[in-house]
């Protein structure tokens, strides 16, 4: 057989990449090495090299396309479940994850850092290595991420110095933090052999001070500090959009390591067409990867969904299913494949698992759930969005040609409505075509594909990637009209899997010198042979099986079927499994292949295994198998599905009202006197008045109480309480124990940003009979909704929270103010868990509280139908769960009530603050509680702190446990420590 163009090119180009490269890149390996994918990463104790050239990362000399998903450990406060999420992502084709580290999550005070328990970053990085995933580390110092203050710790809001600049005070705190976090990250770099960290982000979306010394010196300082801390993997910055900010050479690094990359993010509207920003872009120096031509295209964040705001505003949240609907599987194929066509070789999807912004973690703009409409939902359920990620990730693993591509000669389809991106591998001559349909109707069109022309179908608002003249294992793929997915060798056969939409025509053509024998085992397929090309044609429906020449098995799978095809690489060779809902692990011991994974419904089990396998187990149980003409083993009976999970009703409620702080004779002598005269806040202090900002007195999270004592109310007609809270905050006031009313932070009435500074003034008339001489106490409770983020680098996180000023009309009494917030950080749950409610300060949220001994806890039935009352009431109950040991059940709490009832709830499960429910705002009504915090086999304590404005019945209404998903299998879950009173 004559040499193909691909083979000839490979033979003549072997010396090209050994030439010296500019210092801004790393030296590549030879093409033969660089185009061969290396094994999955692991903590093998050996040193490794991580470099790059203009095409891709080079790990130990092999090209790697990072197909990454964003996961935040701090949004899943159950370390056991980290493994569950990571195994699901690895199984679905991801070879990498990206993680933020939130400074505020680890630091309750200057110089104090906690990396234990749910904050054990080292444990997370170890788990990622054990599961064979590369890690992109993004520790800030600023992360944004829709978290409080963009990740800055609360105490930083009350310090001197301008954040995100070269201000020495700020840099001193940054260095302190980086020293602590880098000690861990450095230890788990892939270059050290203990972990799999291969990239490190210096700063995030830093779009300010780009040309100023304050900005350049800041970035240079970060670079030098990180290198001094032993970080030796490549560094990058994530540009907020395609601006060309902080490209290599834009600031002084002080060394010649050449390990600095340009990265950027993108969140295009799903209603628009995917933008071009690399090989096909027109943005010049700002055109995405073309802004840094000597480094690989790095998409540090690309929208895998979108965050959802609170309801009841111009930007009213609609719930995350709406985000999942608009950014669905077709969106992913159309947008992500366009990114790959434009040279993106480090592709991170934000978010892939969103999780929960529990406690006081969320920034003001978002509610508790951070589901994000991601591919893996908040309850860890697989969604249809994982199918294209699975297909693309496996493709990148199976076809190393994709790691090194140049733009090729423009190619057009017969139908001009079908957009064609044509690329080629300069070493092998393989051709890659990304085909995109931006119309609302399916397109079938003729397209030249390498040596031939063929008809290709692309669905409405969809895309696919096809190959021509490319190696697929030991065979040459002449062309395909359907996307390749998996290539591997199992037993004595090579296996090639193609996947696409159900019902679409599919054709795969292979080069053969002589016509081979073809056997169609399953499904409607035909084969023709002409001019050295074997064409296999079918329509995608389930799984079509064709054996070619006795040595090649070609599988055509529709989307649903492809989502149940699992590859797992073992030291003895790859394993391909079909049928179960998830394959977690495949381990070969002697002649026995041990498989672990999940089932939801009853499922087939079919296995293509390395030579020598004779026995198979599933989740430690033997499986009786037989061999098939496909060269596989198949189970004699279906794997069982998940049994029913029964949840108890929530009964036995006890209730107790609180807020004694509102009473005139409450003892506040141990509270902090609010008498400071100046503040570092960006909020002005009223002239001649004391600072009342909560952060200045060390109260950074949750509710804060004020008590103002004065001797004479004669002539005082009303009081004006200026306050700042963030979205959906509120203020309640009492005079001498009598309610003055509740004021809610106004919601925008026009399309203004919901992330700006939220301030308001509450005006209350004073009761006539209290406008007297003698001692008075003005009590004020402020529900703060956390600090603004500092995306614009304007110190906006220092905008005050709490009261900002108090003025009386008709008189001006001298007031002595005392302030009280959280009594101190929980040593296990951390500083973001509680605020300053009386019940929080006295442990009413914790397990083990003896309600009879504590006194005042009355029995009550839900729904509560009590009188309107301004203030706080607590409700507690216990319940037991008895979920089967081998069942992974994700469980949440659902609130249902009349939407006119104005109240909100902080819900505590075993003392952990799992979020805030606002009944008359929404949109969130169901709150996921991760296993480990929730005892799925044991006793649990549920406490609800209900804050009502006094205008309507306070509720709560119906509160129920809700099954959010279940599977037979899962991972071993250890209880998260939950100390009680």
Secondary structure, DSSP 4 states (H G I P E B T S, - for coil): -PPPHHHHHHHH-TTGGGS---TTSPPP--HHHHTS--PPP---SS---EEE-SS-EEETTEEE-EEEEEE-GGGS--HHHHHHHHHHHHHTT--EEEEE--HHHH-SBTTB---SGGG-HHHHHHHHHHTT-EEEEE--S---TTBGGGG--GGGGGSSS-TTTT-HHHHHHHHHHHHHHHHHHHHTBGGGTS--EEEEEEEES--SSSSSHHHHHHHHHHHHHHHHTT--SEEEEEESSS--TT-TTSS--SS----EEEEEEE---TTSPPPP-STT---GGGSGGGGGTTS-EEEEEEESS---B-SSSTT----HHHHHHHT-HHHHHHHHHHHHHTTEEEEEEEEEE--B-TTTTB-TTB-SB--TT-SB-TT--B-THHHHHHHHHHHHHH-GGGGS-EE-S---BSSTTEEEEEEE-TTT--EEEEEEE-SSS-EEEEEEETTEEEEEEE-TTEEEEEEEEEEETTEEEEEESSEEEEEEEETTEEEEEEEE-TT-EEEEEEE-SSPPPEEEEESSEEEEEETTEEEEEEE-SSEEEEEETTTEEEEEEEHHHHTTEEEEEETTEEEEEESSSEEEEEEEETTEEEEEEEBSS-B--EEE--TT--EEEETTEEE-EEE-TTS-EEESSPBP-PPP---------EEEE--GGGSTT---TTSEE------SSSSPPPTTS----GGGGT--SS-EEEEEEEEE-TT--EEEEEEE--TT-EEEEEETTEEEEEEEPPPPSSS--TTS--EEEEEEEPPGGG-SEEEEEEEEEEE---PPP-TTSS-GGGS--EEEEEEEES-----EEEEE--SS-BTTTBTTS--S-HHHHTTTTSTT--HHHH---EE--SSP-----EEEEEEEEEEEEE--TTEEEEEEEEEE--TT--EEEEEEETTEEEEEEETTT-S--EEEE-BTTB-TEEEEEEEEEEEEESSS-----EEEEEEEEEEE-----PPPP----
